[in-house]
């Protein structure tokens, strides 16, 4: 990783953490029944995917991991923090590998990526929660449906609306200057 990539990762992680903290604070003051849905609004997965797609799998993982670790330190850190951070980081890893399929992805490619990555992430987060707290997986998944739907809508909109623009921007910021 060059210094420009580290700067891009730092910027994306800071933006993601601040956004996650902001939406997290709002979610904490709303009625409990919409907390689960509201907490899924934000840029975390989109920025993680963009970092992976623009910079590579390791950089994507690091971006997602940092977003969760840093934001949880200001919100509600717990035993779940490193596990959720690793699951979000996985989105960055996959984003880095998906770049090999389409260097400039279509909206359909971005939509399908958002849907598949969100469903994978939500399943893994719910499975970890069920395993850790020793509760059945199916009821955990069923009670998480509003959260999953919100994450799907949020990520699909953000991936398709911002994905290509953000990838271009991050690549420009992170690229070495010519002659340098």
GUMAR-381109 format. One record per atom (N, C-alpha, C, O): residue number from 0; residue in one letter; chain; atom name; y, x, z. Coordinates in steps of 0.02 Angstrom, whole numbers, plus 50000, padded with zeros to 5 digits. Each point is the difference from the previous one (the first is absolute). Layout:
   nr  rest  kette  atom     c2     c1     c3
  NUM     a      A    CA      Y      X      Z
...
! end
This chain:
   nr  rest  kette  atom     c2     c1     c3
    0     x      A     N  49941  50042  50000
    0     x      A    CA  50059  49958  50000
    0     x      A     C  50062  50044  50000
    0     x      A     O  50005  50049  50037
    1     x      A     N  50041  49933  49921
    1     x      A    CA  50063  50038  49998
    1     x      A     C  50051  49965  50045
    1     x      A     O  49990  49943  50022
    2     x      A     N  50066  50091  49993
    2     x      A    CA  50050  49970  50045
    2     x      A     C  50027  49933  49975
    2     x      A     O  50016  49957  50040
    3     x      A     N  49989  50035  49894
    3     x      A    CA  50024  49936  49974
    3     x      A     C  49951  49944  50013
    3     x      A     O  50020  49944  50015
    4     x      A     N  49915  50070  49980
    4     x      A    CA  49950  49949  50017
    4     x      A     C  50003  49983  50074
    4     x      A     O  49995  49942  50019
    5     x      A     N  50013  50109  50023
    5     x      A    CA  50006  49987  50072
    5     x      A     C  50061  49957  50015
    5     x      A     O  49998  49956  50042
    6     x      A     N  50056  50057  49922
    6     x      A    CA  50061  49959  50009
    6     x      A     C  49988  49928  49979
    6     x      A     O  50021  49953  50034
    7     x      A     N  49944  50038  49909
    7     x      A    CA  49985  49933  49976
    7     x      A     C  49955  49963  50050
    7     x      A     O  50011  49941  50014
    8     x      A     N  49938  50093  50011
    8     x      A    CA  49955  49970  50049
    8     x      A     C  50039  49980  50063
    8     x      A     O  49991  49946  50026
    9     x      A     N  50053  50099  49997
    9     x      A    CA  50040  49986  50060
    9     x      A     C  50045  49940  49989
    9     x      A     O  50006  49957  50044
   10     x      A     N  50025  50040  49898
   10     x      A    CA  50044  49943  49985
   10     x      A     C  49961  49935  49997
   10     x      A     O  50022  49950  50029
   11     x      A     N  49922  50050  49936
   11     x      A    CA  49959  49939  49994
   11     x      A     C  49973  49979  50068
   11     x      A     O  49999  49940  50017
   12     x      A     N  49978  50108  50022
   12     x      A    CA  49973  49984  50067
   12     x      A     C  50054  49973  50046
   12     x      A     O  49988  49952  50037
   13     x      A     N  50072  50077  49960
   13     x      A    CA  50055  49975  50042
   13     x      A     C  50020  49930  49979
   13     x      A     O  50010  49956  50042
   14     x      A     N  49996  50033  49893
   14     x      A    CA  50018  49933  49975
   14     x      A     C  49947  49949  50020
   14     x      A     O  50017  49945  50023
   15     x      A     N  49920  50073  49968
   15     x      A    CA  49946  49955  50020
   15     x      A     C  49998  49985  50074
   15     x      A     O  49989  49944  50021
   16     x      A     N  50022  50108  50020
   16     x      A    CA  49999  49991  50073
   16     x      A     C  50058  49956  50023
   16     x      A     O  49990  49956  50041
   17     x      A     N  50069  50057  49933
   17     x      A    CA  50059  49959  50019
   17     x      A     C  49990  49928  49980
   17     x      A     O  50015  49954  50039
   18     x      A     N  49960  50034  49901
   18     x      A    CA  49988  49932  49977
   18     x      A     C  49947  49966  50043
   18     x      A     O  50007  49942  50019
   19     x      A     N  49939  50096  49996
   19     x      A    CA  49946  49971  50041
   19     x      A     C  50025  49984  50071
   19     x      A     O  49982  49948  50028
   20     x      A     N  50058  50096  50000
   20     x      A    CA  50028  49988  50066
   20     x      A     C  50045  49938  49999
   20     x      A     O  49996  49957  50044
   21     x      A     N  50047  50038  49905
   21     x      A    CA  50045  49943  49994
   21     x      A     C  49964  49934  49995
   21     x      A     O  50015  49953  50037
   22     x      A     N  49936  50043  49918
   22     x      A    CA  49962  49938  49993
   22     x      A     C  49957  49988  50063
   22     x      A     O  49989  49942  50019
   23     x      A     N  49987  50111  50012
   23     x      A    CA  49961  49993  50062
   23     x      A     C  50042  49970  50056
   23     x      A     O  49976  49958  50037
   24     x      A     N  50086  50065  49969
   24     x      A    CA  50045  49973  50052
   24     x      A     C  50015  49926  49987
   24     x      A     O  50001  49960  50047
   25     x      A     N  50010  50022  49890
   25     x      A    CA  50012  49930  49983
   25     x      A     C  49938  49959  50015
   25     x      A     O  50005  49945  50028
   26     x      A     N  49937  50081  49954
   26     x      A    CA  49937  49963  50011
   26     x      A     C  49987  49986  50074
   26     x      A     O  49971  49949  50018
   27     x      A     N  50051  50097  50025
   27     x      A    CA  49988  49991  50072
   27     x      A     C  50041  49943  50030
   27     x      A     O  49983  49975  50054
   28     x      A     N  50071  50003  49913
   28     x      A    CA  50041  49947  50029
   28     x      A     C  49988  49932  49968
   28     x      A     O  50032  49951  50018
   29     x      A     N  49921  50046  49935
   29     x      A    CA  49983  49936  49969
   29     x      A     C  49941  49970  50036
   29     x      A     O  49966  50034  50038
   30     x      A     N  50020  49902  49951
   30     x      A    CA  49941  49969  50032
   30     x      A     C  49936  50039  49981
   30     x      A     O  49994  50024  49944
   31     x      A     N  49961  49980  50102
   31     x      A    CA  49939  50039  49992
   31     x      A     C  49959  49981  49938
   31     x      A     O  49968  50043  49970
   32     x      A     N  50033  49893  50011
   32     x      A    CA  49959  49979  49943
   32     x      A     C  50025  50028  49933
   32     x      A     O  49961  50001  49952
   33     x      A     N  50102  50022  50043
   33     x      A    CA  50021  50031  49937
   33     x      A     C  50010  50076  50007
   33     x      A     O  50018  50034  49952
   34     x      A     N  49970  49993  50108
   34     x      A    CA  50004  50073  50010
   34     x      A     C  49954  50037  49951
   34     x      A     O  50021  50047  49967
   35     x      A     N  49916  49932  50030
   35     x      A    CA  49950  50033  49959
   35     x      A     C  50019  50003  49926
   35     x      A     O  49985  50048  49966
   36     x      A     N  50049  49900  50011
   36     x      A    CA  50022  50000  49930
   36     x      A     C  50062  50042  49990
   36     x      A     O  50004  50039  49952
   37     x      A     N  50044  49955  50093
   37     x      A    CA  50063  50036  49993
   37     x      A     C  49991  50076  50006
   37     x      A     O  50035  50038  49968
   38     x      A     N  49918  49983  50073
   38     x      A    CA  49990  50071  50011
   38     x      A     C  49975  50035  49936
   38     x      A     O  50004  50061  49994
   39     x      A     N  49970  49901  49959
   39     x      A    CA  49973  50028  49938
   39     x      A     C  50053  50006  49945
   39     x      A     O  49985  50024  49946
   40     x      A     N  50076  49955  50068
   40     x      A    CA  50054  50007  49951
   40     x      A     C  50030  50069  50010
   40     x      A     O  50013  50022  50056
   41     x      A     N  49997  50013  49890
   41     x      A    CA  50030  50066  50004
   41     x      A     C  49979  50045  49942
   41     x      A     O  49972  49977  49951
   42     x      A     N  50043  50086  50057
   42     x      A    CA  49989  50048  49946
   42     x      A     C  49943  50049  50013
   42     x      A     O  49987  50043  49958
   43     x      A     N  49979  49951  50098
   43     x      A    CA  49951  50051  50020
   43     x      A     C  49949  50015  49945
   43     x      A     O  49994  50057  49979
   44     x      A     N  49971  49893  49998
   44     x      A    CA  49947  50011  49950
   44     x      A     C  50029  50020  49933
   44     x      A     O  49971  50042  49965
   45     x      A     N  50086  49929  50016
   45     x      A    CA  50031  50017  49936
   45     x      A     C  50022  50073  49999
   45     x      A     O  49986  50035  49951
   46     x      A     N  50048  49987  50101
   46     x      A    CA  50022  50070  50002
   46     x      A     C  49942  50048  50003
   46     x      A     O  50002  50054  49971
   47     x      A     N  49945  49927  50064
   47     x      A    CA  49940  50042  50004
   47     x      A     C  49968  50006  49931
   47     x      A     O  49982  50055  49979
   48     x      A     N  50010  49889  49987
   48     x      A    CA  49972  50000  49932
   48     x      A     C  50043  50042  49953
   48     x      A     O  49973  50042  49963
   49     x      A     N  50092  49948  50039
   49     x      A    CA  50046  50037  49956
   49     x      A     C  49994  50075  50013
   49     x      A     O  49998  50039  49952
   50     x      A     N  50000  49981  50111
   50     x      A    CA  49994  50072  50016
   50     x      A     C  49935  50028  49971
   50     x      A     O  50000  50054  49971
   51     x      A     N  49945  49910  50038
   51     x      A    CA  49937  50023  49973
   51     x      A     C  50001  50003  49924
   51     x      A     O  49977  50048  49971
   52     x      A     N  50049  49900  49999
   52     x      A    CA  50001  49996  49927
   52     x      A     C  50047  50053  49970
   52     x      A     O  49983  50032  49950
   53     x      A     N  50074  49979  50080
   53     x      A    CA  50050  50047  49973
   53     x      A     C  49984  50072  50018
   53     x      A     O  50012  50045  49959
   54     x      A     N  49962  49968  50101
   54     x      A    CA  49994  50068  50024
   54     x      A     C  49928  50025  50007
   54     x      A     O  49988  50060  49996
   55     x      A     N  49965  49894  50016
   55     x      A    CA  49930  50020  50008
   55     x      A     C  49969  49969  50061
   55     x      A     O  50035  49973  50043
   56     x      A     N  49898  50029  49961
   56     x      A    CA  49964  49967  50055
   56     x      A     C  50018  50025  50070
   56     x      A     O  50009  49960  50045
   57     x      A     N  49995  50105  49964
   57     x      A    CA  50017  50028  50066
   57     x      A     C  50069  49979  50022
   57     x      A     O  50011  49980  50057
   58     x      A     N  50037  50024  49897
   58     x      A    CA  50068  49981  50015
   58     x      A     C  50005  49925  50015
   58     x      A     O  50039  49979  50043
   59     x      A     N  49923  49981  49921
   59     x      A    CA  49999  49928  50013
   59     x      A     C  49972  49985  50068
   59     x      A     O  50027  49959  50038
   60     x      A     N  49917  50074  49979
   60     x      A    CA  49970  49990  50066
   60     x      A     C  50050  50019  50055
   60     x      A     O  50010  49963  50048
   61     x      A     N  50022  50095  49944
   61     x      A    CA  50047  50024  50051
   61     x      A     C  50058  49951  50008
   61     x      A     O  50022  49987  50056
   62     x      A     N  50003  49986  49889
   62     x      A    CA  50055  49952  50004
   62     x      A     C  49980  49938  50039
   62     x      A     O  50036  49980  50047
   63     x      A     N  49908  49989  49935
   63     x      A    CA  49978  49940  50036
   63     x      A     C  49984  50013  50073
   63     x      A     O  50019  49961  50043
   64     x      A     N  49948  50095  49970
   64     x      A    CA  49983  50018  50069
   64     x      A     C  50063  50008  50042
   64     x      A     O  50004  49975  50056
   65     x      A     N  50046  50060  49916
   65     x      A    CA  50062  50012  50037
   65     x      A     C  50039  49935  50012
   65     x      A     O  50029  49990  50053
   66     x      A     N  49972  49966  49897
   66     x      A    CA  50036  49937  50009
   66     x      A     C  49973  49963  50062
   66     x      A     O  50039  49977  50041
   67     x      A     N  49896  50018  49964
   67     x      A    CA  49970  49963  50056
   67     x      A     C  50009  50037  50066
   67     x      A     O  50019  49970  50050
   68     x      A     N  49967  50095  49951
   68     x      A    CA  50006  50039  50062
   68     x      A     C  50071  49997  50026
   68     x      A     O  50011  49985  50059
   69     x      A     N  50038  50030  49898
   69     x      A    CA  50070  50002  50023
   69     x      A     C  50024  49931  50021
   69     x      A     O  50031  49993  50053
   70     x      A     N  49954  49955  49908
   70     x      A    CA  50025  49933  50018
   70     x      A     C  49966  49974  50063
   70     x      A     O  50033  49968  50041
   71     x      A     N  49903  50046  49968
   71     x      A    CA  49966  49977  50061
   71     x      A     C  50029  50033  50062
   71     x      A     O  49999  49970  50054
   72     x      A     N  50026  50091  49941
   72     x      A    CA  50030  50033  50058
   72     x      A     C  50062  49963  50025
   72     x      A     O  50018  50004  50058
   73     x      A     N  50014  49959  49897
   73     x      A    CA  50059  49961  50018
   73     x      A     C  49985  49927  50013
   73     x      A     O  50043  49962  50023
   74     x      A     N  49895  50017  49963
   74     x      A    CA  49983  49930  50009
   74     x      A     C  49946  49992  50054
   74     x      A     O  50016  49989  50058
   75     x      A     N  49922  50017  49922
   75     x      A    CA  49946  49986  50046
   75     x      A     C  49941  50047  49986
   75     x      A     O  49950  49980  49970
   76     x      A     N  50057  50084  50051
   76     x      A    CA  49944  50045  49988
   76     x      A     C  49940  49981  50042
   76     x      A     O  50006  49974  50055
   77     x      A     N  49936  50040  49918
   77     x      A    CA  49939  49985  50037
   77     x      A     C  49942  50038  49969
   77     x      A     O  50009  50040  49954
   78     x      A     N  49933  49947  50072
   78     x      A    CA  49939  50033  49975
   78     x      A     C  49989  49985  49927
   78     x      A     O  49967  50039  49965
   79     x      A     N  50060  49906  50010
   79     x      A    CA  49992  49980  49930
   79     x      A     C  50043  50041  49953
   79     x      A     O  49985  50004  49940
   80     x      A     N  50069  50027  50084
   80     x      A    CA  50049  50033  49957
   80     x      A     C  49969  50050  49951
   80     x      A     O  50013  49994  49940
   81     x      A     N  49947  50055  50082
   81     x      A    CA  49973  50048  49951
   81     x      A     C  49952  49967  49950
   81     x      A     O  49995  50022  49943
   82     x      A     N  49970  49927  50079
   82     x      A    CA  49953  49967  49954
   82     x      A     C  50036  49960  49947
   82     x      A     O  49983  50004  49941
   83     x      A     N  50069  49959  50079
   83     x      A    CA  50039  49962  49952
   83     x      A     C  50037  50048  49953
   83     x      A     O  50006  49988  49940
   84     x      A     N  50019  50068  50088
   84     x      A    CA  50035  50050  49960
   84     x      A     C  49953  50029  49947
   84     x      A     O  50020  50009  49942
   85     x      A     N  49918  50004  50076
   85     x      A    CA  49951  50027  49952
   85     x      A     C  49984  49948  49946
   85     x      A     O  49991  50018  49942
   86     x      A     N  50003  49919  50078
   86     x      A    CA  49985  49947  49951
   86     x      A     C  50058  49993  49951
   86     x      A     O  49988  49993  49940
   87     x      A     N  50074  50008  50084
   87     x      A    CA  50058  49997  49955
   87     x      A     C  50002  50062  49956
   87     x      A     O  50016  49996  49941
   88     x      A     N  49969  50062  50089
   88     x      A    CA  49998  50062  49961
   88     x      A     C  49951  49997  49943
   88     x      A     O  50010  50031  49948
   89     x      A     N  49936  49931  50061
   89     x      A    CA  49950  49992  49947
   89     x      A     C  50031  49970  49937
   89     x      A     O  49978  50015  49944
   90     x      A     N  50071  49942  50064
   90     x      A    CA  50035  49971  49943
   90     x      A     C  50033  50055  49959
   90     x      A     O  49999  49998  49939
   91     x      A     N  50029  50051  50095
   91     x      A    CA  50031  50057  49965
   91     x      A     C  49949  50042  49964
   91     x      A     O  50012  50023  49944
   92     x      A     N  49930  49988  50088
   92     x      A    CA  49947  50038  49967
   92     x      A     C  49978  49965  49936
   92     x      A     O  49996  50031  49947
   93     x      A     N  49991  49905  50058
   93     x      A    CA  49978  49962  49941
   93     x      A     C  50055  49997  49947
   93     x      A     O  49985  50005  49940
   94     x      A     N  50077  49988  50082
   94     x      A    CA  50056  50002  49953
   94     x      A     C  50001  50065  49960
   94     x      A     O  50013  49999  49940
   95     x      A     N  49973  50056  50094
   95     x      A    CA  49997  50065  49965
   95     x      A     C  49945  50003  49949
   95     x      A     O  50009  50030  49946
   96     x      A     N  49934  49940  50069
   96     x      A    CA  49945  49999  49952
   96     x      A     C  50012  49951  49943
   96     x      A     O  49978  50011  49944
   97     x      A     N  50056  49934  50071
   97     x      A    CA  50015  49950  49948
   97     x      A     C  50047  50028  49947
   97     x      A     O  50000  49976  49943
   98     x      A     N  50040  50073  50075
   98     x      A    CA  50046  50031  49952
   98     x      A     C  49962  50028  49941
   98     x      A     O  50025  50004  49944
   99     x      A     N  49913  50017  50068
   99     x      A    CA  49959  50028  49946
   99     x      A     C  49980  49947  49949
   99     x      A     O  49983  50016  49943
  100     x      A     N  50019  49920  50077
  100     x      A    CA  49983  49946  49954
  100     x      A     C  50059  49978  49958
  100     x      A     O  49992  49980  49942
  101     x      A     N  50068  50023  50086
  101     x      A    CA  50059  49977  49965
  101     x      A     C  50062  50036  50027
  101     x      A     O  50023  49983  50054
  102     x      A     N  50002  50065  49909
  102     x      A    CA  50058  50038  50023
  102     x      A     C  50062  49956  50006
  102     x      A     O  50040  50010  50046
  103     x      A     N  49968  49943  49909
  103     x      A    CA  50055  49951  50004
  103     x      A     C  49966  49931  49999
  103     x      A     O  49989  49971  49947
  104     x      A     N  49996  50003  50112
  104     x      A    CA  49960  49938  50004
  104     x      A     C  50038  49938  49978
  104     x      A     O  50061  49994  50009
  105     x      A     N  49901  49959  49964
  105     x      A    CA  50028  49935  49981
  105     x      A     C  50008  49957  50063
  105     x      A     O  49975  50017  50053
  106     x      A     N  50060  49928  49938
  106     x      A    CA  50008  49953  50057
  106     x      A     C  49932  49973  50021
  106     x      A     O  49987  49990  50060
  107     x      A     N  49970  49997  49892
  107     x      A    CA  49932  49976  50016
  107     x      A     C  49962  50052  50041
  107     x      A     O  49969  49983  50049
  108     x      A     N  50035  50079  49930
  108     x      A    CA  49967  50054  50037
  108     x      A     C  50027  50004  50072
  108     x      A     O  49961  50006  50047
  109     x      A     N  50105  49990  49960
  109     x      A    CA  50030  50002  50067
  109     x      A     C  49981  49939  50041
  109     x      A     O  49988  50006  50060
  110     x      A     N  50010  49935  49909
  110     x      A    CA  49980  49939  50036
  110     x      A     C  49928  50005  50024
  110     x      A     O  49985  49985  50058
  111     x      A     N  49971  50037  49898
  111     x      A    CA  49929  50007  50020
  111     x      A     C  49992  50053  50053
  111     x      A     O  49959  49993  50046
  112     x      A     N  50079  50061  49949
  112     x      A    CA  49998  50052  50052
  112     x      A     C  50024  49972  50066
  112     x      A     O  49969  50012  50052
  113     x      A     N  50086  49951  49947
  113     x      A    CA  50026  49971  50062
  113     x      A     C  49949  49953  50033
  113     x      A     O  49989  50003  50060
  114     x      A     N  49981  49955  49899
  114     x      A    CA  49952  49952  50027
  114     x      A     C  49939  50035  50029
  114     x      A     O  49980  49987  50057
  115     x      A     N  49991  50059  49905
  115     x      A    CA  49939  50033  50024
  115     x      A     C  50013  50045  50060
  115     x      A     O  49961  50002  50047
  116     x      A     N  50095  50035  49951
  116     x      A    CA  50015  50044  50057
  116     x      A     C  50018  49961  50063
  116     x      A     O  49982  50018  50056
  117     x      A     N  50055  49927  49935
  117     x      A    CA  50018  49959  50058
  117     x      A     C  49938  49968  50031
  117     x      A     O  49992  50001  50061
  118     x      A     N  49965  49972  49898
  118     x      A    CA  49938  49969  50027
  118     x      A     C  49957  50052  50035
  118     x      A     O  49972  49986  50053
  119     x      A     N  50023  50074  49918
  119     x      A    CA  49961  50053  50032
  119     x      A     C  50031  50020  50067
  119     x      A     O  49965  50005  50050
  120     x      A     N  50100  50005  49950
  120     x      A    CA  50035  50020  50061
  120     x      A     C  49994  49946  50055
  120     x      A     O  49985  50015  50057
  121     x      A     N  50027  49923  49924
  121     x      A    CA  49996  49945  50049
  121     x      A     C  49929  49993  50027
  121     x      A     O  49991  49988  50060
  122     x      A     N  49960  50018  49896
  122     x      A    CA  49930  49995  50024
  122     x      A     C  49985  50057  50049
  122     x      A     O  49972  49988  50053
  123     x      A     N  50047  50073  49930
  123     x      A    CA  49987  50057  50045
  123     x      A     C  50036  49993  50067
  123     x      A     O  49972  50016  50052
  124     x      A     N  50091  49961  49946
  124     x      A    CA  50037  49991  50062
  124     x      A     C  49968  49946  50044
  124     x      A     O  49993  50009  50061
  125     x      A     N  49987  49935  49908
  125     x      A    CA  49967  49947  50038
  125     x      A     C  49932  50022  50025
  125     x      A     O  49980  49983  50056
  126     x      A     N  49983  50054  49903
  126     x      A    CA  49934  50024  50021
  126     x      A     C  50007  50048  50059
  126     x      A     O  49960  49998  50047
  127     x      A     N  50090  50047  49950
  127     x      A    CA  50011  50046  50056
  127     x      A     C  50017  49960  50063
  127     x      A     O  49972  50014  50054
  128     x      A     N  50072  49937  49940
  128     x      A    CA  50020  49959  50057
  128     x      A     C  49939  49964  50030
  128     x      A     O  49991  50001  50061
  129     x      A     N  49968  49969  49897
  129     x      A    CA  49941  49964  50024
  129     x      A     C  49951  50048  50033
  129     x      A     O  49972  49985  50053
  130     x      A     N  50017  50072  49918
  130     x      A    CA  49954  50050  50028
  130     x      A     C  50026  50026  50067
  130     x      A     O  49962  50003  50049
  131     x      A     N  50101  50015  49953
  131     x      A    CA  50029  50029  50060
  131     x      A     C  50000  49951  50058
  131     x      A     O  49983  50017  50057
  132     x      A     N  50036  49920  49929
  132     x      A    CA  50004  49950  50053
  132     x      A     C  49935  49960  50007
  132     x      A     O  49997  49952  50039
  133     x      A     N  49952  50067  49924
  133     x      A    CA  49934  49970  50003
  133     x      A     C  50002  49924  49992
  133     x      A     O  49974  49963  50041
  134     x      A     N  50058  50017  49905
  134     x      A    CA  50002  49929  49982
  134     x      A     C  49971  49993  49930
  134     x      A     O  50003  50047  49961
  135     x      A     N  49971  49895  50022
  135     x      A    CA  49969  49991  49934
  135     x      A     C  50051  50009  49943
  135     x      A     O  50058  49982  50006
  136     x      A     N  49919  50047  49940
  136     x      A    CA  50043  50016  49943
  136     x      A     C  50025  49938  49964
  136     x      A     O  50059  49995  49984
  137     x      A     N  49897  49957  50003
  137     x      A    CA  50019  49941  49961
  137     x      A     C  50058  49961  50034
  137     x      A     O  50049  49985  49966
  138     x      A     N  49946  49999  50099
  138     x      A    CA  50058  49966  50031
  138     x      A     C  50064  50043  49998
  138     x      A     O  50055  49973  49993
  139     x      A     N  49937  50093  50013
  139     x      A    CA  50058  50044  49997
  139     x      A     C  50033  49995  49931
  139     x      A     O  50061  49996  49994
  140     x      A     N  49898  50005  49954
  140     x      A    CA  50026  49993  49932
  140     x      A     C  50033  49932  49989
  140     x      A     O  50052  49995  49968
  141     x      A     N  49916  49953  50058
  141     x      A    CA  50027  49932  49990
  141     x      A     C  50066  49991  50036
  141     x      A     O  50045  49968  49973
  142     x      A     N  49962  50058  50087
  142     x      A    CA  50064  49993  50035
  142     x      A     C  50054  50044  49969
  142     x      A     O  50059  49989  50011
  143     x      A     N  49920  50061  49951
  143     x      A    CA  50048  50044  49967
  143     x      A     C  50022  49978  49931
  143     x      A     O  50037  50036  49967
  144     x      A     N  49941  49905  50011
  144     x      A    CA  50016  49977  49932
  144     x      A     C  50076  49996  49987
  144     x      A     O  50021  50023  49947
  145     x      A     N  50020  49950  50098
  145     x      A    CA  50073  50000  49985
  145     x      A     C  50028  50070  49991
  145     x      A     O  50042  50012  49956
  146     x      A     N  49935  50034  50084
  146     x      A    CA  50021  50070  49994
  146     x      A     C  49978  50030  49934
  146     x      A     O  50038  50035  49967
  147     x      A     N  49900  49952  50014
  147     x      A    CA  49973  50027  49937
  147     x      A     C  50038  49971  49940
  147     x      A     O  50016  50037  49954
  148     x      A     N  49997  49898  50047
  148     x      A    CA  50036  49968  49944
  148     x      A     C  50071  50029  49995
  148     x      A     O  50023  50015  49945
  149     x      A     N  50010  49993  50111
  149     x      A    CA  50067  50028  49999
  149     x      A     C  50000  50071  49973
  149     x      A     O  50042  50018  49959
  150     x      A     N  49910  50023  50063
  150     x      A    CA  49994  50068  49975
  150     x      A     C  49987  50001  49925
  150     x      A     O  50028  50041  49964
  151     x      A     N  49928  49915  50012
  151     x      A    CA  49986  49996  49929
  151     x      A     C  50062  49983  49959
  151     x      A     O  50015  50032  49950
  152     x      A     N  50021  49917  50072
  152     x      A    CA  50061  49979  49964
  152     x      A     C  50052  50056  50002
  152     x      A     O  50027  50018  49948
  153     x      A     N  49986  50009  50111
  153     x      A    CA  50049  50053  50009
  153     x      A     C  49983  50060  49955
  153     x      A     O  50043  50023  49962
  154     x      A     N  49896  50001  50043
  154     x      A    CA  49982  50061  49964
  154     x      A     C  49998  49989  49925
  154     x      A     O  50020  50043  49961
  155     x      A     N  49956  49899  50017
  155     x      A    CA  49997  49987  49928
  155     x      A     C  50071  49997  49971
  155     x      A     O  50013  50028  49946
  156     x      A     N  50032  49939  50088
  156     x      A    CA  50069  49996  49976
  156     x      A     C  50032  50070  49999
  156     x      A     O  50029  50020  49950
  157     x      A     N  49964  50017  50105
  157     x      A    CA  50032  50066  50004
  157     x      A     C  49969  50051  49953
  157     x      A     O  50036  50039  49969
  158     x      A     N  49897  49962  50026
  158     x      A    CA  49967  50047  49954
  158     x      A     C  50025  49988  49928
  158     x      A     O  50018  50047  49965
  159     x      A     N  49982  49888  50014
  159     x      A    CA  50017  49986  49930
  159     x      A     C  50075  50006  49987
  159     x      A     O  50020  50022  49946
  160     x      A     N  50021  49959  50102
  160     x      A    CA  50073  50002  49989
  160     x      A     C  50029  50070  50007
  160     x      A     O  50046  50019  49964
  161     x      A     N  49926  50020  50082
  161     x      A    CA  50030  50065  50014
  161     x      A     C  49956  50060  49981
  161     x      A     O  50025  50056  49996
  162     x      A     N  49911  49932  49993
  162     x      A    CA  49952  50055  49992
  162     x      A     C  50020  50053  49950
  162     x      A     O  50007  50058  50019
  163     x      A     N  50002  49924  49917
  163     x      A    CA  50016  50049  49949
  163     x      A     C  50067  50035  50013
  163     x      A     O  50006  50060  49991
  164     x      A     N  50044  49902  50029
  164     x      A    CA  50066  50029  50013
  164     x      A     C  49997  50050  50057
  164     x      A     O  50028  50054  49995
  165     x      A     N  49937  49928  50058
  165     x      A    CA  49995  50045  50057
  165     x      A     C  49959  50062  49984
  165     x      A     O  50016  50055  50022
  166     x      A     N  49930  49937  49939
  166     x      A    CA  49959  50057  49980
  166     x      A     C  50043  50049  49960
  166     x      A     O  49998  50060  50013
  167     x      A     N  50041  49915  49939
  167     x      A    CA  50044  50044  49961
  167     x      A     C  50050  50036  50045
  167     x      A     O  50011  50060  49992
  168     x      A     N  50019  49903  50053
  168     x      A    CA  50050  50028  50045
  168     x      A     C  49970  50055  50044
  168     x      A     O  50029  50054  50008
  169     x      A     N  49913  49932  50021
  169     x      A    CA  49968  50049  50044
  169     x      A     C  49979  50062  49960
  169     x      A     O  50007  50056  50025
  170     x      A     N  49967  49934  49916
  170     x      A    CA  49982  50058  49958
  170     x      A     C  50060  50043  49984
  170     x      A     O  49996  50061  50001
  171     x      A     N  50061  49907  49984
  171     x      A    CA  50062  50038  49986
  171     x      A     C  50022  50039  50061
  171     x      A     O  50018  50059  49995
  172     x      A     N  49982  49909  50063
  172     x      A    CA  50022  50033  50061
  172     x      A     C  49954  50058  50018
  172     x      A     O  50023  50052  50023
  173     x      A     N  49912  49939  49967
  173     x      A    CA  49951  50049  50022
  173     x      A     C  49986  50055  49950
  173     x      A     O  49966  50049  50016
  174     x      A     N  50058  49943  49923
  174     x      A    CA  49984  50051  49950
  174     x      A     C  50043  50063  50010
  174     x      A     O  50057  49996  50022
  175     x      A     N  49914  50060  49961
  175     x      A    CA  50036  50064  50005
  175     x      A     C  50053  50002  49945
  175     x      A     O  49987  49979  49944
  176     x      A     N  50072  50046  50072
  176     x      A    CA  50051  50006  49948
  176     x      A     C  49977  50051  49947
  176     x      A     O  49965  50048  50016
  177     x      A     N  50056  49940  49922
  177     x      A    CA  49981  50045  49946
  177     x      A     C  50033  50068  50012
  177     x      A     O  50060  50005  50015
  178     x      A     N  49900  50046  49976
  178     x      A    CA  50025  50068  50010
  178     x      A     C  50002  50022  50073
  178     x      A     O  50023  50054  50016
  179     x      A     N  49951  49902  50030
  179     x      A    CA  50004  50017  50071
  179     x      A     C  49934  50010  50031
  179     x      A     O  49996  50014  50060
! end
